[in-house]
Amino acid sequence: MSTTAGYLARRAGQKERVRLLYRRALKDTLNWAVHRHLFYQDASELRDKFEANRNVENLDVIDRLIEDAEAQQRNFQHPDPYIGPMNF
């Protein structure tokens, strides 16, 4: 029983990390896009990258994919991100 609970807890943590990673990457994509039509294309490509690994079941492989994607996202961050007028 504890194995199943541990598995489910680990999967839940991975899903949350992926959700937050996708959200951060999407916001960074918007920072890099000069026009909306460029953003839509980049956002579609980003979604395709995430969807390509959707059916991976091995927890260790998923952890490695998340770590690689987080490292790539850190390198991709915009040096001067957009901050809205109410976000200070």
PDB file of N, CA, C and O in Angstrom:
ATOM      1  N   MET A   1       0.823  -1.199   0.000  1.00  0.00           N
ATOM      2  CA  MET A   1       0.000   0.000   0.000  1.00  0.00           C
ATOM      3  C   MET A   1       0.866   1.262   0.000  1.00  0.00           C
ATOM      4  O   MET A   1       0.561   2.226  -0.702  1.00  0.00           O
ATOM      5  N   SER A   2       1.943   1.254   0.787  1.00  0.00           N
ATOM      6  CA  SER A   2       2.790   2.442   0.851  1.00  0.00           C
ATOM      7  C   SER A   2       3.494   2.689  -0.479  1.00  0.00           C
ATOM      8  O   SER A   2       3.784   3.833  -0.830  1.00  0.00           O
ATOM      9  N   THR A   3       3.768   1.605  -1.222  1.00  0.00           N
ATOM     10  CA  THR A   3       4.396   1.767  -2.525  1.00  0.00           C
ATOM     11  C   THR A   3       3.472   2.525  -3.473  1.00  0.00           C
ATOM     12  O   THR A   3       3.908   3.413  -4.205  1.00  0.00           O
ATOM     13  N   THR A   4       2.204   2.167  -3.449  1.00  0.00           N
ATOM     14  CA  THR A   4       1.230   2.842  -4.292  1.00  0.00           C
ATOM     15  C   THR A   4       1.072   4.300  -3.871  1.00  0.00           C
ATOM     16  O   THR A   4       0.983   5.189  -4.719  1.00  0.00           O
ATOM     17  N   ALA A   5       1.038   4.544  -2.569  1.00  0.00           N
ATOM     18  CA  ALA A   5       0.911   5.919  -2.079  1.00  0.00           C
ATOM     19  C   ALA A   5       2.154   6.734  -2.445  1.00  0.00           C
ATOM     20  O   ALA A   5       2.043   7.904  -2.813  1.00  0.00           O
ATOM     21  N   GLY A   6       3.324   6.125  -2.346  1.00  0.00           N
ATOM     22  CA  GLY A   6       4.556   6.815  -2.728  1.00  0.00           C
ATOM     23  C   GLY A   6       4.590   7.125  -4.205  1.00  0.00           C
ATOM     24  O   GLY A   6       5.014   8.205  -4.615  1.00  0.00           O
ATOM     25  N   TYR A   7       4.140   6.172  -5.003  1.00  0.00           N
ATOM     26  CA  TYR A   7       4.081   6.371  -6.452  1.00  0.00           C
ATOM     27  C   TYR A   7       3.150   7.530  -6.797  1.00  0.00           C
ATOM     28  O   TYR A   7       3.497   8.407  -7.589  1.00  0.00           O
ATOM     29  N   LEU A   8       1.968   7.520  -6.192  1.00  0.00           N
ATOM     30  CA  LEU A   8       0.994   8.569  -6.482  1.00  0.00           C
ATOM     31  C   LEU A   8       1.485   9.938  -6.017  1.00  0.00           C
ATOM     32  O   LEU A   8       1.254  10.943  -6.689  1.00  0.00           O
ATOM     33  N   ALA A   9       2.153   9.979  -4.884  1.00  0.00           N
ATOM     34  CA  ALA A   9       2.687  11.250  -4.391  1.00  0.00           C
ATOM     35  C   ALA A   9       3.780  11.775  -5.316  1.00  0.00           C
ATOM     36  O   ALA A   9       3.843  12.971  -5.599  1.00  0.00           O
ATOM     37  N   ARG A  10       4.637  10.873  -5.783  1.00  0.00           N
ATOM     38  CA  ARG A  10       5.711  11.286  -6.692  1.00  0.00           C
ATOM     39  C   ARG A  10       5.140  11.781  -8.015  1.00  0.00           C
ATOM     40  O   ARG A  10       5.596  12.788  -8.557  1.00  0.00           O
ATOM     41  N   ARG A  11       4.134  11.063  -8.539  1.00  0.00           N
ATOM     42  CA  ARG A  11       3.498  11.480  -9.797  1.00  0.00           C
ATOM     43  C   ARG A  11       2.813  12.831  -9.645  1.00  0.00           C
ATOM     44  O   ARG A  11       2.876  13.666 -10.548  1.00  0.00           O
ATOM     45  N   ALA A  12       2.155  13.051  -8.496  1.00  0.00           N
ATOM     46  CA  ALA A  12       1.481  14.328  -8.260  1.00  0.00           C
ATOM     47  C   ALA A  12       2.505  15.464  -8.226  1.00  0.00           C
ATOM     48  O   ALA A  12       2.262  16.540  -8.772  1.00  0.00           O
ATOM     49  N   GLY A  13       3.634  15.224  -7.594  1.00  0.00           N
ATOM     50  CA  GLY A  13       4.691  16.229  -7.561  1.00  0.00           C
ATOM     51  C   GLY A  13       5.245  16.523  -8.939  1.00  0.00           C
ATOM     52  O   GLY A  13       5.525  17.674  -9.274  1.00  0.00           O
ATOM     53  N   GLN A  14       5.404  15.470  -9.741  1.00  0.00           N
ATOM     54  CA  GLN A  14       5.902  15.656 -11.104  1.00  0.00           C
ATOM     55  C   GLN A  14       4.907  16.439 -11.949  1.00  0.00           C
ATOM     56  O   GLN A  14       5.300  17.317 -12.718  1.00  0.00           O
ATOM     57  N   LYS A  15       3.633  16.131 -11.812  1.00  0.00           N
ATOM     58  CA  LYS A  15       2.610  16.850 -12.576  1.00  0.00           C
ATOM     59  C   LYS A  15       2.604  18.334 -12.213  1.00  0.00           C
ATOM     60  O   LYS A  15       2.451  19.192 -13.082  1.00  0.00           O
ATOM     61  N   GLU A  16       2.771  18.627 -10.932  1.00  0.00           N
ATOM     62  CA  GLU A  16       2.801  20.022 -10.496  1.00  0.00           C
ATOM     63  C   GLU A  16       4.035  20.741 -11.043  1.00  0.00           C
ATOM     64  O   GLU A  16       3.938  21.885 -11.488  1.00  0.00           O
ATOM     65  N   ARG A  17       5.186  20.082 -11.013  1.00  0.00           N
ATOM     66  CA  ARG A  17       6.413  20.674 -11.558  1.00  0.00           C
ATOM     67  C   ARG A  17       6.278  20.950 -13.052  1.00  0.00           C
ATOM     68  O   ARG A  17       6.720  21.992 -13.537  1.00  0.00           O
ATOM     69  N   VAL A  18       5.670  20.018 -13.778  1.00  0.00           N
ATOM     70  CA  VAL A  18       5.480  20.194 -15.222  1.00  0.00           C
ATOM     71  C   VAL A  18       4.512  21.334 -15.495  1.00  0.00           C
ATOM     72  O   VAL A  18       4.731  22.140 -16.399  1.00  0.00           O
ATOM     73  N   ARG A  19       3.446  21.400 -14.718  1.00  0.00           N
ATOM     74  CA  ARG A  19       2.468  22.478 -14.895  1.00  0.00           C
ATOM     75  C   ARG A  19       3.122  23.845 -14.677  1.00  0.00           C
ATOM     76  O   ARG A  19       2.934  24.763 -15.474  1.00  0.00           O
ATOM     77  N   LEU A  20       3.886  23.972 -13.601  1.00  0.00           N
ATOM     78  CA  LEU A  20       4.554  25.239 -13.314  1.00  0.00           C
ATOM     79  C   LEU A  20       5.626  25.562 -14.354  1.00  0.00           C
ATOM     80  O   LEU A  20       5.797  26.715 -14.750  1.00  0.00           O
ATOM     81  N   LEU A  21       6.339  24.534 -14.784  1.00  0.00           N
ATOM     82  CA  LEU A  21       7.366  24.727 -15.812  1.00  0.00           C
ATOM     83  C   LEU A  21       6.736  25.212 -17.110  1.00  0.00           C
ATOM     84  O   LEU A  21       7.249  26.140 -17.735  1.00  0.00           O
ATOM     85  N   TYR A  22       5.639  24.603 -17.519  1.00  0.00           N
ATOM     86  CA  TYR A  22       4.958  25.017 -18.751  1.00  0.00           C
ATOM     87  C   TYR A  22       4.472  26.460 -18.635  1.00  0.00           C
ATOM     88  O   TYR A  22       4.603  27.245 -19.574  1.00  0.00           O
ATOM     89  N   ARG A  23       3.922  26.794 -17.498  1.00  0.00           N
ATOM     90  CA  ARG A  23       3.425  28.153 -17.278  1.00  0.00           C
ATOM     91  C   ARG A  23       4.555  29.191 -17.349  1.00  0.00           C
ATOM     92  O   ARG A  23       4.414  30.231 -17.992  1.00  0.00           O
ATOM     93  N   ARG A  24       5.678  28.894 -16.679  1.00  0.00           N
ATOM     94  CA  ARG A  24       6.828  29.805 -16.721  1.00  0.00           C
ATOM     95  C   ARG A  24       7.386  29.923 -18.140  1.00  0.00           C
ATOM     96  O   ARG A  24       7.714  31.018 -18.598  1.00  0.00           O
ATOM     97  N   ALA A  25       7.490  28.793 -18.825  1.00  0.00           N
ATOM     98  CA  ALA A  25       8.023  28.804 -20.191  1.00  0.00           C
ATOM     99  C   ALA A  25       7.106  29.577 -21.128  1.00  0.00           C
ATOM    100  O   ALA A  25       7.584  30.283 -22.016  1.00  0.00           O
ATOM    101  N   LEU A  26       5.814  29.454 -20.944  1.00  0.00           N
ATOM    102  CA  LEU A  26       4.866  30.181 -21.784  1.00  0.00           C
ATOM    103  C   LEU A  26       4.979  31.689 -21.543  1.00  0.00           C
ATOM    104  O   LEU A  26       4.928  32.473 -22.491  1.00  0.00           O
ATOM    105  N   LYS A  27       5.131  32.094 -20.287  1.00  0.00           N
ATOM    106  CA  LYS A  27       5.304  33.518 -19.986  1.00  0.00           C
ATOM    107  C   LYS A  27       6.617  34.039 -20.559  1.00  0.00           C
ATOM    108  O   LYS A  27       6.667  35.161 -21.063  1.00  0.00           O
ATOM    109  N   ASP A  28       7.671  33.246 -20.489  1.00  0.00           N
ATOM    110  CA  ASP A  28       8.946  33.665 -21.068  1.00  0.00           C
ATOM    111  C   ASP A  28       8.852  33.757 -22.592  1.00  0.00           C
ATOM    112  O   ASP A  28       9.468  34.631 -23.202  1.00  0.00           O
ATOM    113  N   THR A  29       8.097  32.872 -23.192  1.00  0.00           N
ATOM    114  CA  THR A  29       7.886  32.932 -24.642  1.00  0.00           C
ATOM    115  C   THR A  29       7.204  34.238 -25.014  1.00  0.00           C
ATOM    116  O   THR A  29       7.545  34.857 -26.022  1.00  0.00           O
ATOM    117  N   LEU A  30       6.239  34.659 -24.201  1.00  0.00           N
ATOM    118  CA  LEU A  30       5.557  35.928 -24.451  1.00  0.00           C
ATOM    119  C   LEU A  30       6.518  37.103 -24.302  1.00  0.00           C
ATOM    120  O   LEU A  30       6.402  38.090 -25.029  1.00  0.00           O
ATOM    121  N   ASN A  31       7.465  37.010 -23.371  1.00  0.00           N
ATOM    122  CA  ASN A  31       8.458  38.084 -23.216  1.00  0.00           C
ATOM    123  C   ASN A  31       9.353  38.213 -24.448  1.00  0.00           C
ATOM    124  O   ASN A  31       9.751  39.320 -24.812  1.00  0.00           O
ATOM    125  N   TRP A  32       9.667  37.102 -25.083  1.00  0.00           N
ATOM    126  CA  TRP A  32      10.557  37.129 -26.248  1.00  0.00           C
ATOM    127  C   TRP A  32       9.833  37.510 -27.527  1.00  0.00           C
ATOM    128  O   TRP A  32      10.467  37.997 -28.463  1.00  0.00           O
ATOM    129  N   ALA A  33       8.539  37.306 -27.594  1.00  0.00           N
ATOM    130  CA  ALA A  33       7.784  37.567 -28.820  1.00  0.00           C
ATOM    131  C   ALA A  33       7.520  39.062 -28.972  1.00  0.00           C
ATOM    132  O   ALA A  33       7.063  39.719 -28.037  1.00  0.00           O
ATOM    133  N   VAL A  34       7.809  39.583 -30.142  1.00  0.00           N
ATOM    134  CA  VAL A  34       7.588  41.002 -30.410  1.00  0.00           C
ATOM    135  C   VAL A  34       6.128  41.236 -30.792  1.00  0.00           C
ATOM    136  O   VAL A  34       5.538  42.248 -30.412  1.00  0.00           O
ATOM    137  N   HIS A  35       5.551  40.310 -31.535  1.00  0.00           N
ATOM    138  CA  HIS A  35       4.169  40.425 -31.993  1.00  0.00           C
ATOM    139  C   HIS A  35       3.402  39.170 -31.578  1.00  0.00           C
ATOM    140  O   HIS A  35       3.990  38.106 -31.385  1.00  0.00           O
ATOM    141  N   ARG A  36       2.097  39.308 -31.444  1.00  0.00           N
ATOM    142  CA  ARG A  36       1.265  38.184 -31.021  1.00  0.00           C
ATOM    143  C   ARG A  36       1.324  37.006 -31.991  1.00  0.00           C
ATOM    144  O   ARG A  36       1.339  35.856 -31.554  1.00  0.00           O
ATOM    145  N   HIS A  37       1.358  37.266 -33.288  1.00  0.00           N
ATOM    146  CA  HIS A  37       1.375  36.151 -34.234  1.00  0.00           C
ATOM    147  C   HIS A  37       2.668  35.343 -34.077  1.00  0.00           C
ATOM    148  O   HIS A  37       2.665  34.140 -34.335  1.00  0.00           O
ATOM    149  N   LEU A  38       3.753  35.964 -33.668  1.00  0.00           N
ATOM    150  CA  LEU A  38       4.992  35.223 -33.385  1.00  0.00           C
ATOM    151  C   LEU A  38       4.846  34.423 -32.101  1.00  0.00           C
ATOM    152  O   LEU A  38       5.337  33.298 -32.004  1.00  0.00           O
ATOM    153  N   PHE A  39       4.171  35.005 -31.117  1.00  0.00           N
ATOM    154  CA  PHE A  39       3.948  34.307 -29.857  1.00  0.00           C
ATOM    155  C   PHE A  39       3.111  33.050 -30.079  1.00  0.00           C
ATOM    156  O   PHE A  39       3.421  31.994 -29.528  1.00  0.00           O
ATOM    157  N   TYR A  40       2.069  33.156 -30.870  1.00  0.00           N
ATOM    158  CA  TYR A  40       1.203  31.994 -31.099  1.00  0.00           C
ATOM    159  C   TYR A  40       1.974  30.842 -31.729  1.00  0.00           C
ATOM    160  O   TYR A  40       1.774  29.681 -31.370  1.00  0.00           O
ATOM    161  N   GLN A  41       2.842  31.163 -32.656  1.00  0.00           N
ATOM    162  CA  GLN A  41       3.650  30.123 -33.299  1.00  0.00           C
ATOM    163  C   GLN A  41       4.618  29.501 -32.284  1.00  0.00           C
ATOM    164  O   GLN A  41       4.742  28.278 -32.218  1.00  0.00           O
ATOM    165  N   ASP A  42       5.298  30.330 -31.500  1.00  0.00           N
ATOM    166  CA  ASP A  42       6.237  29.826 -30.494  1.00  0.00           C
ATOM    167  C   ASP A  42       5.523  29.037 -29.409  1.00  0.00           C
ATOM    168  O   ASP A  42       6.033  28.021 -28.937  1.00  0.00           O
ATOM    169  N   ALA A  43       4.349  29.498 -29.014  1.00  0.00           N
ATOM    170  CA  ALA A  43       3.580  28.798 -27.990  1.00  0.00           C
ATOM    171  C   ALA A  43       3.133  27.421 -28.495  1.00  0.00           C
ATOM    172  O   ALA A  43       3.112  26.451 -27.737  1.00  0.00           O
ATOM    173  N   SER A  44       2.781  27.348 -29.764  1.00  0.00           N
ATOM    174  CA  SER A  44       2.394  26.068 -30.352  1.00  0.00           C
ATOM    175  C   SER A  44       3.573  25.094 -30.375  1.00  0.00           C
ATOM    176  O   SER A  44       3.412  23.908 -30.088  1.00  0.00           O
ATOM    177  N   GLU A  45       4.746  25.599 -30.716  1.00  0.00           N
ATOM    178  CA  GLU A  45       5.947  24.754 -30.710  1.00  0.00           C
ATOM    179  C   GLU A  45       6.291  24.297 -29.296  1.00  0.00           C
ATOM    180  O   GLU A  45       6.702  23.154 -29.095  1.00  0.00           O
ATOM    181  N   LEU A  46       6.127  25.177 -28.324  1.00  0.00           N
ATOM    182  CA  LEU A  46       6.373  24.818 -26.929  1.00  0.00           C
ATOM    183  C   LEU A  46       5.416  23.721 -26.484  1.00  0.00           C
ATOM    184  O   LEU A  46       5.825  22.761 -25.832  1.00  0.00           O
ATOM    185  N   ARG A  47       4.154  23.864 -26.832  1.00  0.00           N
ATOM    186  CA  ARG A  47       3.154  22.856 -26.466  1.00  0.00           C
ATOM    187  C   ARG A  47       3.488  21.507 -27.098  1.00  0.00           C
ATOM    188  O   ARG A  47       3.325  20.466 -26.461  1.00  0.00           O
ATOM    189  N   ASP A  48       3.951  21.519 -28.340  1.00  0.00           N
ATOM    190  CA  ASP A  48       4.331  20.281 -29.017  1.00  0.00           C
ATOM    191  C   ASP A  48       5.486  19.591 -28.305  1.00  0.00           C
ATOM    192  O   ASP A  48       5.520  18.363 -28.229  1.00  0.00           O
ATOM    193  N   LYS A  49       6.438  20.372 -27.779  1.00  0.00           N
ATOM    194  CA  LYS A  49       7.551  19.784 -27.021  1.00  0.00           C
ATOM    195  C   LYS A  49       7.052  19.095 -25.761  1.00  0.00           C
ATOM    196  O   LYS A  49       7.527  18.014 -25.412  1.00  0.00           O
ATOM    197  N   PHE A  50       6.101  19.712 -25.080  1.00  0.00           N
ATOM    198  CA  PHE A  50       5.551  19.100 -23.872  1.00  0.00           C
ATOM    199  C   PHE A  50       4.711  17.865 -24.220  1.00  0.00           C
ATOM    200  O   PHE A  50       4.782  16.850 -23.528  1.00  0.00           O
ATOM    201  N   GLU A  51       3.930  17.954 -25.276  1.00  0.00           N
ATOM    202  CA  GLU A  51       3.080  16.832 -25.677  1.00  0.00           C
ATOM    203  C   GLU A  51       3.891  15.627 -26.145  1.00  0.00           C
ATOM    204  O   GLU A  51       3.418  14.496 -26.038  1.00  0.00           O
ATOM    205  N   ALA A  52       5.087  15.841 -26.655  1.00  0.00           N
ATOM    206  CA  ALA A  52       5.916  14.736 -27.146  1.00  0.00           C
ATOM    207  C   ALA A  52       6.276  13.767 -26.027  1.00  0.00           C
ATOM    208  O   ALA A  52       6.510  12.586 -26.285  1.00  0.00           O
ATOM    209  N   ASN A  53       6.323  14.247 -24.801  1.00  0.00           N
ATOM    210  CA  ASN A  53       6.700  13.400 -23.661  1.00  0.00           C
ATOM    211  C   ASN A  53       5.525  13.090 -22.743  1.00  0.00           C
ATOM    212  O   ASN A  53       5.720  12.664 -21.605  1.00  0.00           O
ATOM    213  N   ARG A  54       4.339  13.296 -23.221  1.00  0.00           N
ATOM    214  CA  ARG A  54       3.152  13.119 -22.388  1.00  0.00           C
ATOM    215  C   ARG A  54       2.953  11.680 -21.918  1.00  0.00           C
ATOM    216  O   ARG A  54       2.473  11.461 -20.806  1.00  0.00           O
ATOM    217  N   ASN A  55       3.305  10.716 -22.727  1.00  0.00           N
ATOM    218  CA  ASN A  55       3.012   9.316 -22.409  1.00  0.00           C
ATOM    219  C   ASN A  55       4.186   8.565 -21.789  1.00  0.00           C
ATOM    220  O   ASN A  55       4.170   7.335 -21.742  1.00  0.00           O
ATOM    221  N   VAL A  56       5.195   9.273 -21.317  1.00  0.00           N
ATOM    222  CA  VAL A  56       6.325   8.626 -20.648  1.00  0.00           C
ATOM    223  C   VAL A  56       5.844   8.148 -19.285  1.00  0.00           C
ATOM    224  O   VAL A  56       5.226   8.910 -18.542  1.00  0.00           O
ATOM    225  N   GLU A  57       6.124   6.884 -18.951  1.00  0.00           N
ATOM    226  CA  GLU A  57       5.630   6.290 -17.705  1.00  0.00           C
ATOM    227  C   GLU A  57       6.711   6.081 -16.651  1.00  0.00           C
ATOM    228  O   GLU A  57       6.396   6.022 -15.463  1.00  0.00           O
ATOM    229  N   ASN A  58       7.965   5.967 -17.047  1.00  0.00           N
ATOM    230  CA  ASN A  58       9.055   5.706 -16.118  1.00  0.00           C
ATOM    231  C   ASN A  58       9.317   6.954 -15.282  1.00  0.00           C
ATOM    232  O   ASN A  58       9.634   8.011 -15.827  1.00  0.00           O
ATOM    233  N   LEU A  59       9.186   6.837 -13.955  1.00  0.00           N
ATOM    234  CA  LEU A  59       9.314   7.991 -13.072  1.00  0.00           C
ATOM    235  C   LEU A  59      10.706   8.613 -13.111  1.00  0.00           C
ATOM    236  O   LEU A  59      10.843   9.834 -13.035  1.00  0.00           O
ATOM    237  N   ASP A  60      11.733   7.785 -13.230  1.00  0.00           N
ATOM    238  CA  ASP A  60      13.096   8.311 -13.279  1.00  0.00           C
ATOM    239  C   ASP A  60      13.337   9.085 -14.575  1.00  0.00           C
ATOM    240  O   ASP A  60      14.004  10.119 -14.568  1.00  0.00           O
ATOM    241  N   VAL A  61      12.802   8.590 -15.669  1.00  0.00           N
ATOM    242  CA  VAL A  61      12.932   9.283 -16.956  1.00  0.00           C
ATOM    243  C   VAL A  61      12.181  10.614 -16.896  1.00  0.00           C
ATOM    244  O   VAL A  61      12.658  11.628 -17.406  1.00  0.00           O
ATOM    245  N   ILE A  62      11.018  10.601 -16.277  1.00  0.00           N
ATOM    246  CA  ILE A  62      10.230  11.830 -16.153  1.00  0.00           C
ATOM    247  C   ILE A  62      11.002  12.865 -15.334  1.00  0.00           C
ATOM    248  O   ILE A  62      11.047  14.040 -15.700  1.00  0.00           O
ATOM    249  N   ASP A  63      11.612  12.428 -14.222  1.00  0.00           N
ATOM    250  CA  ASP A  63      12.408  13.352 -13.405  1.00  0.00           C
ATOM    251  C   ASP A  63      13.555  13.955 -14.210  1.00  0.00           C
ATOM    252  O   ASP A  63      13.829  15.150 -14.105  1.00  0.00           O
ATOM    253  N   ARG A  64      14.223  13.132 -15.009  1.00  0.00           N
ATOM    254  CA  ARG A  64      15.337  13.620 -15.825  1.00  0.00           C
ATOM    255  C   ARG A  64      14.840  14.603 -16.883  1.00  0.00           C
ATOM    256  O   ARG A  64      15.482  15.625 -17.125  1.00  0.00           O
ATOM    257  N   LEU A  65      13.708  14.305 -17.512  1.00  0.00           N
ATOM    258  CA  LEU A  65      13.137  15.214 -18.509  1.00  0.00           C
ATOM    259  C   LEU A  65      12.762  16.559 -17.884  1.00  0.00           C
ATOM    260  O   LEU A  65      12.988  17.611 -18.481  1.00  0.00           O
ATOM    261  N   ILE A  66      12.192  16.517 -16.685  1.00  0.00           N
ATOM    262  CA  ILE A  66      11.809  17.752 -16.002  1.00  0.00           C
ATOM    263  C   ILE A  66      13.044  18.572 -15.663  1.00  0.00           C
ATOM    264  O   ILE A  66      13.063  19.785 -15.874  1.00  0.00           O
ATOM    265  N   GLU A  67      14.077  17.918 -15.139  1.00  0.00           N
ATOM    266  CA  GLU A  67      15.304  18.641 -14.787  1.00  0.00           C
ATOM    267  C   GLU A  67      15.952  19.264 -16.022  1.00  0.00           C
ATOM    268  O   GLU A  67      16.415  20.403 -15.973  1.00  0.00           O
ATOM    269  N   ASP A  68      15.985  18.525 -17.118  1.00  0.00           N
ATOM    270  CA  ASP A  68      16.551  19.061 -18.364  1.00  0.00           C
ATOM    271  C   ASP A  68      15.735  20.256 -18.865  1.00  0.00           C
ATOM    272  O   ASP A  68      16.296  21.259 -19.306  1.00  0.00           O
ATOM    273  N   ALA A  69      14.416  20.140 -18.794  1.00  0.00           N
ATOM    274  CA  ALA A  69      13.554  21.229 -19.258  1.00  0.00           C
ATOM    275  C   ALA A  69      13.678  22.456 -18.356  1.00  0.00           C
ATOM    276  O   ALA A  69      13.653  23.587 -18.842  1.00  0.00           O
ATOM    277  N   GLU A  70      13.812  22.241 -17.048  1.00  0.00           N
ATOM    278  CA  GLU A  70      13.990  23.374 -16.134  1.00  0.00           C
ATOM    279  C   GLU A  70      15.317  24.083 -16.404  1.00  0.00           C
ATOM    280  O   GLU A  70      15.383  25.312 -16.370  1.00  0.00           O
ATOM    281  N   ALA A  71      16.363  23.319 -16.671  1.00  0.00           N
ATOM    282  CA  ALA A  71      17.660  23.927 -16.994  1.00  0.00           C
ATOM    283  C   ALA A  71      17.568  24.714 -18.289  1.00  0.00           C
ATOM    284  O   ALA A  71      18.105  25.817 -18.386  1.00  0.00           O
ATOM    285  N   GLN A  72      16.892  24.156 -19.286  1.00  0.00           N
ATOM    286  CA  GLN A  72      16.725  24.850 -20.566  1.00  0.00           C
ATOM    287  C   GLN A  72      15.899  26.120 -20.376  1.00  0.00           C
ATOM    288  O   GLN A  72      16.189  27.148 -20.986  1.00  0.00           O
ATOM    289  N   GLN A  73      14.880  26.051 -19.538  1.00  0.00           N
ATOM    290  CA  GLN A  73      14.038  27.222 -19.288  1.00  0.00           C
ATOM    291  C   GLN A  73      14.821  28.318 -18.570  1.00  0.00           C
ATOM    292  O   GLN A  73      14.628  29.498 -18.863  1.00  0.00           O
ATOM    293  N   ARG A  74      15.699  27.954 -17.636  1.00  0.00           N
ATOM    294  CA  ARG A  74      16.532  28.947 -16.957  1.00  0.00           C
ATOM    295  C   ARG A  74      17.452  29.660 -17.953  1.00  0.00           C
ATOM    296  O   ARG A  74      17.682  30.863 -17.832  1.00  0.00           O
ATOM    297  N   ASN A  75      17.972  28.930 -18.924  1.00  0.00           N
ATOM    298  CA  ASN A  75      18.829  29.535 -19.940  1.00  0.00           C
ATOM    299  C   ASN A  75      18.046  30.399 -20.920  1.00  0.00           C
ATOM    300  O   ASN A  75      18.609  31.295 -21.549  1.00  0.00           O
ATOM    301  N   PHE A  76      16.759  30.134 -21.051  1.00  0.00           N
ATOM    302  CA  PHE A  76      15.909  30.816 -22.028  1.00  0.00           C
ATOM    303  C   PHE A  76      15.264  32.076 -21.455  1.00  0.00           C
ATOM    304  O   PHE A  76      14.682  32.859 -22.206  1.00  0.00           O
ATOM    305  N   GLN A  77      15.356  32.287 -20.143  1.00  0.00           N
ATOM    306  CA  GLN A  77      14.671  33.421 -19.525  1.00  0.00           C
ATOM    307  C   GLN A  77      15.098  34.747 -20.143  1.00  0.00           C
ATOM    308  O   GLN A  77      16.265  34.965 -20.468  1.00  0.00           O
ATOM    309  N   HIS A  78      14.131  35.605 -20.289  1.00  0.00           N
ATOM    310  CA  HIS A  78      14.386  36.926 -20.852  1.00  0.00           C
ATOM    311  C   HIS A  78      15.112  37.783 -19.820  1.00  0.00           C
ATOM    312  O   HIS A  78      14.729  37.784 -18.650  1.00  0.00           O
ATOM    313  N   PRO A  79      16.163  38.520 -20.230  1.00  0.00           N
ATOM    314  CA  PRO A  79      16.909  39.333 -19.267  1.00  0.00           C
ATOM    315  C   PRO A  79      16.118  40.534 -18.742  1.00  0.00           C
ATOM    316  O   PRO A  79      16.417  41.058 -17.668  1.00  0.00           O
ATOM    317  N   ASP A  80      15.113  40.965 -19.499  1.00  0.00           N
ATOM    318  CA  ASP A  80      14.302  42.108 -19.089  1.00  0.00           C
ATOM    319  C   ASP A  80      12.829  41.765 -19.314  1.00  0.00           C
ATOM    320  O   ASP A  80      12.224  42.268 -20.261  1.00  0.00           O
ATOM    321  N   PRO A  81      12.236  40.913 -18.458  1.00  0.00           N
ATOM    322  CA  PRO A  81      10.869  40.467 -18.699  1.00  0.00           C
ATOM    323  C   PRO A  81       9.859  41.595 -18.541  1.00  0.00           C
ATOM    324  O   PRO A  81      10.086  42.572 -17.828  1.00  0.00           O
ATOM    325  N   TYR A  82       8.737  41.425 -19.233  1.00  0.00           N
ATOM    326  CA  TYR A  82       7.653  42.395 -19.143  1.00  0.00           C
ATOM    327  C   TYR A  82       7.010  42.293 -17.766  1.00  0.00           C
ATOM    328  O   TYR A  82       6.685  41.201 -17.301  1.00  0.00           O
ATOM    329  N   ILE A  83       6.832  43.421 -17.130  1.00  0.00           N
ATOM    330  CA  ILE A  83       6.134  43.487 -15.851  1.00  0.00           C
ATOM    331  C   ILE A  83       4.977  44.445 -16.041  1.00  0.00           C
ATOM    332  O   ILE A  83       5.175  45.622 -16.344  1.00  0.00           O
ATOM    333  N   GLY A  84       3.779  43.940 -15.861  1.00  0.00           N
ATOM    334  CA  GLY A  84       2.600  44.755 -16.066  1.00  0.00           C
ATOM    335  C   GLY A  84       2.501  45.890 -15.066  1.00  0.00           C
ATOM    336  O   GLY A  84       3.229  45.901 -14.073  1.00  0.00           O
ATOM    337  N   PRO A  85       1.610  46.852 -15.308  1.00  0.00           N
ATOM    338  CA  PRO A  85       1.502  48.019 -14.437  1.00  0.00           C
ATOM    339  C   PRO A  85       1.036  47.682 -13.016  1.00  0.00           C
ATOM    340  O   PRO A  85       1.287  48.455 -12.092  1.00  0.00           O
ATOM    341  N   MET A  86       0.377  46.563 -12.832  1.00  0.00           N
ATOM    342  CA  MET A  86      -0.106  46.194 -11.494  1.00  0.00           C
ATOM    343  C   MET A  86       0.803  45.185 -10.803  1.00  0.00           C
ATOM    344  O   MET A  86       0.536  44.792  -9.667  1.00  0.00           O
ATOM    345  N   ASN A  87       1.874  44.760 -11.472  1.00  0.00           N
ATOM    346  CA  ASN A  87       2.776  43.755 -10.911  1.00  0.00           C
ATOM    347  C   ASN A  87       4.059  44.436 -10.418  1.00  0.00           C
ATOM    348  O   ASN A  87       5.034  44.540 -11.162  1.00  0.00           O
ATOM    349  N   PHE A  88       4.053  44.881  -9.204  1.00  0.00           N
ATOM    350  CA  PHE A  88       5.271  45.491  -8.663  1.00  0.00           C
ATOM    351  C   PHE A  88       5.603  44.953  -7.324  1.00  0.00           C
ATOM    352  O   PHE A  88       6.599  45.359  -6.725  1.00  0.00           O
TER     353      PHE A  88
END
